[in-house]
Amino acid sequence: MKKVTVSQPSGTPHTVPGSSTRSTKASNQGDARFRTAVHPVVKFRMRIIAGDLIAVGPGKVALLEAIGRTGSITAAAKTLGMSYRRAWTLLDTVNRSLREPAVHSAKGGKRGGGSALTEAGRQLIELYRQIETTAASACKSDIKRLVGMLAR
């Protein structure tokens, strides 16, 4: 049986229950560019779209998690390899999309500013990651069947 991995909130892969841990080698079938590596990774990329905006999505949730770890938009952006401006734009979209802001920021000064998740921000992360986990669990047999269709 093929090993199936679903990406988890921390980015750490998670093996779908009931799948094998045996490595999969690419076969001689098909184009080598499309063969699977050691084992496939399944990622859920849920987005909530409100009008023309992506109100909540994987990049915004990752940014919120990074702000929670670092206490800074600048530091969070650096850990994610994005510019401060991009991070600020994503955060502004999230904050404007929610009833309550996900992050509160203090302006810089002698000691610098800082950012912290609000209760709404913590709840958003928790709910988003719980939905990912629930979806992966609910779809595990279909995921295994789909992955089984991949060239080996």
C-alpha positions, 0 to 999 in steps of 0.5 A: 500500500502506498504511503499517503501524507497530509500536510499538517498545520506546522508544515510537518507531514502526517501519515494518513491512518491505515496507509503503509510506510513503505517507500514508493519508487518511480516506475518506468511509466509516463514522463519522469517529471510527473512521477512521485518522489518517495511518497506523495503529500496531500495538502488542503488549501481551503480559502474563504472568499468574500466578494473579490477578496480571499478573507481567509486562506493558507497564507494568511493563517501561516502569517497569523501563526508566525506573528503569534510565534514572533510577536512582530509583523516584520519578523513573521514576514521574514520567517515566511520569506515575504516582504513586510508590505505583503505581510501587512497587506495580507493582515489588513485584508484579514482584519477588515474581513473579520468582525474583530481584528485578528492582530493588534499592533503597537506602533514603534518607538524607542523599544519598537512596536509589536504585534499580538494575536487577539482572541479572534486571531487565535480562534481563526487559526484553531478553527482553520487547522481543525477544519483541515484535520477533519477534512483529511480524516473524512476523506482518508479513503478517497485520498488513498484511492486518488494517490493510488492512481499516481504513477509509481 
